[in-house]
Amino acid sequence: MDKEEFFIKKQIEFMREIDLHNAVSISAIKRIAGVDLAYWKKGEDEYANCCIVVLEFPSLEVIEEKYTVKKVDVPYIPGCLAFRELPLFEEVYSLLETDVDVIFFDGNGYLHPRHMGLATHAGILIKKPTIGIAKSYYKIKDVDFIMPESNAGAYTDIIIDGEVYGRVLRTAENVKPIFLSVGHKIDLDTAMKLTNMVITKDSHIPVPTRQADLMTHRVRKAI
């Protein structure tokens, strides 16, 4: 069995553990986090850094930042990206001193051929509510998305074979939409409501993943 076959087999096994019910109500959320990774080449070797930023909710004040930098040995295989990124995420997550209620990932969750994007896979492993926020569309089964209206809060569902995989969400007027999908232990309506609550006038990307993205640039520059 080659790596791709092994990874797909594991994803199919994990699919049985996906929970799309809310494990926490928005009113009970105290701390949220954002996760992002960045890659670069050095000679023939590939490296990545993973950053996690923890924020108080609803103030969105940053209260903790952690990161790691590692050489990446797992090859890129379409549909199996989580297997490259999970080891870095798990290492950084273990460093956190703050317990978080919900984690936003820069990437997909349920919006995946086997519903096992990084946000879902990680959520199952750490048993936490997770949300996937992608800036570009990952096409599945040649299904295109329907562009939502241009006003803030407009959305369209991404429906594949009669099932809702995610949402195209316009977080601000006349800006590019983001692609929202649940990860684990949260439903889509709650994930969208929470996402809209962490959008500011400074960015149409949710603050948690925006902060994590900015941190990956700082870390890479520093090293």
C-alpha positions in Angstrom: 0.0 0.0 0.0 1.5 3.3 -1.0 1.3 6.6 1.0 -1.8 7.9 -0.9 -3.7 4.7 -0.4 -2.8 4.6 3.3 -3.8 8.2 3.9 -7.1 7.7 2.1 -7.8 4.6 4.1 -7.1 6.5 7.4 -9.4 9.3 6.3 -12.3 6.9 5.5 -11.8 5.4 9.0 -11.8 8.8 10.7 -15.0 9.9 8.8 -17.1 7.8 11.2 -16.0 10.1 14.1 -17.0 13.4 12.5 -19.5 15.2 14.8 -21.5 18.0 13.3 -23.3 19.0 16.5 -22.4 21.9 18.7 -20.2 21.0 21.7 -20.3 24.6 23.0 -22.7 27.5 22.7 -21.4 30.9 21.4 -22.4 32.5 24.7 -20.1 30.2 26.6 -17.0 30.8 24.4 -14.2 32.6 26.2 -11.2 31.9 24.1 -10.7 31.1 20.4 -7.6 30.4 18.3 -6.4 30.7 14.7 -4.0 28.3 13.0 -1.9 28.8 9.8 1.1 27.2 8.2 3.6 28.6 5.7 6.1 26.6 3.5 9.4 27.5 1.9 12.3 25.6 0.2 15.9 25.7 1.2 17.9 23.9 -1.4 16.3 20.6 -2.0 14.6 20.6 1.4 11.1 21.9 2.3 10.4 23.6 5.6 7.2 24.8 7.2 6.2 26.8 10.2 2.9 26.4 12.1 1.6 29.2 14.2 -1.3 29.3 16.7 -2.7 32.6 18.0 -5.1 32.5 21.0 -7.5 35.4 21.4 -10.0 36.3 24.1 -13.6 36.3 22.9 -15.4 38.6 22.1 -12.7 41.2 22.6 -10.3 39.5 20.1 -7.3 40.5 22.2 -4.3 38.3 21.6 -3.3 36.5 24.7 -0.9 33.8 23.5 1.2 32.9 20.5 3.1 29.7 19.8 4.9 28.3 16.8 7.2 25.6 15.5 9.5 25.2 12.5 10.2 21.9 10.9 11.6 20.2 7.8 8.7 18.6 5.9 9.2 15.0 4.8 5.6 14.0 3.9 5.0 14.6 0.2 2.2 16.7 -1.1 -0.7 14.5 -2.2 -3.9 16.2 -3.3 -6.7 15.5 -0.8 -4.2 14.4 1.8 -2.7 17.7 2.9 -3.6 17.2 6.5 -1.0 14.5 6.9 1.7 17.0 6.1 0.4 19.6 8.5 -1.0 17.6 11.5 2.5 16.8 13.0 3.3 20.5 13.1 -0.1 21.5 14.4 -0.1 18.9 17.2 3.4 20.0 18.3 2.4 23.6 18.6 -1.0 22.8 20.2 0.8 20.9 22.9 2.7 24.1 23.8 -0.4 26.1 24.5 -0.8 27.2 28.1 -4.4 28.5 27.4 -7.4 26.2 26.9 -9.4 27.2 23.9 -13.0 26.7 23.1 -13.0 26.9 19.2 -10.2 26.8 16.7 -10.2 28.4 13.3 -8.0 26.8 10.6 -6.7 28.4 7.4 -7.9 25.7 5.2 -10.9 23.3 4.7 -12.7 21.0 7.0 -15.9 19.2 5.8 -15.3 20.8 2.3 -13.2 17.9 1.2 -13.8 14.8 -1.0 -13.9 12.6 2.2 -14.9 15.5 4.5 -11.4 15.2 6.1 -9.7 18.5 5.6 -7.2 19.7 8.2 -9.9 21.4 10.4 -11.9 18.2 10.6 -9.0 15.8 11.1 -7.4 18.0 13.8 -10.7 18.6 15.5 -11.2 14.8 15.8 -7.7 14.3 17.2 -7.9 17.1 19.9 -11.7 16.6 20.5 -12.4 20.4 20.1 -14.8 22.4 17.9 -13.0 23.5 14.8 -13.9 25.6 11.7 -12.2 25.7 8.3 -11.7 29.0 6.5 -10.3 28.8 3.0 -9.5 31.8 0.8 -9.8 29.8 -2.4 -12.2 27.1 -3.6 -11.3 23.5 -3.5 -13.4 22.0 -6.3 -14.9 18.6 -5.6 -16.5 16.4 -8.3 -16.3 19.3 -10.8 -19.0 21.2 -8.8 -18.6 25.0 -9.1 -19.8 27.3 -6.3 -22.5 29.9 -6.8 -21.2 33.4 -6.0 -23.2 35.1 -3.2 -24.6 38.6 -3.5 -22.2 41.5 -2.9 -23.6 42.5 0.5 -21.9 41.6 3.8 -23.3 38.4 5.3 -24.6 37.0 2.0 -23.8 33.3 1.4 -24.5 30.4 -0.8 -24.3 26.7 0.1 -21.9 24.4 -1.7 -24.0 21.3 -2.4 -22.5 18.2 -3.8 -24.6 15.1 -4.5 -27.4 16.6 -2.5 -25.2 17.2 0.6 -24.0 20.6 1.9 -20.2 20.5 2.1 -19.7 24.2 3.0 -20.6 27.8 2.4 -19.4 30.7 0.2 -19.6 33.6 2.6 -19.3 37.3 1.8 -17.9 38.8 5.0 -17.9 42.4 3.8 -19.5 44.3 0.9 -17.8 44.0 -2.5 -14.9 41.8 -1.3 -13.9 38.3 -2.3 -15.9 35.7 -0.4 -14.3 33.1 1.9 -15.1 29.4 1.8 -16.4 28.2 5.2 -16.8 24.6 6.3 -17.3 23.0 9.7 -14.5 21.0 11.1 -15.7 19.0 14.1 -18.2 19.4 17.0 -20.0 22.4 15.5 -22.8 22.9 13.0 -22.6 25.1 9.9 -25.0 27.8 11.0 -23.2 28.3 14.3 -19.8 28.2 12.5 -21.0 31.0 10.1 -22.5 33.1 13.0 -19.2 32.9 14.9 -17.2 33.6 11.8 -19.2 36.8 11.2 -18.5 37.8 14.8 -14.7 37.7 14.3 -14.6 39.9 11.2 -13.4 43.5 11.5 -13.2 46.5 9.2 -9.5 45.8 8.8 -9.9 42.4 7.0 -12.5 40.3 5.4 -10.7 37.2 6.8 -11.6 36.2 10.3 -9.3 37.7 12.9 -8.0 34.4 14.3 -6.6 33.1 11.0 -5.6 36.6 10.0 -3.4 36.9 13.1 -2.0 33.4 12.6 -1.1 34.3 9.0 0.6 37.5 10.0 2.6 35.5 12.6 3.8 33.0 10.0 5.4 35.9 8.1 7.0 37.3 11.2 8.5 33.9 12.1 9.8 33.2 8.7 11.4 36.6 8.5 13.0 36.1 11.9 14.6 32.8 11.1 
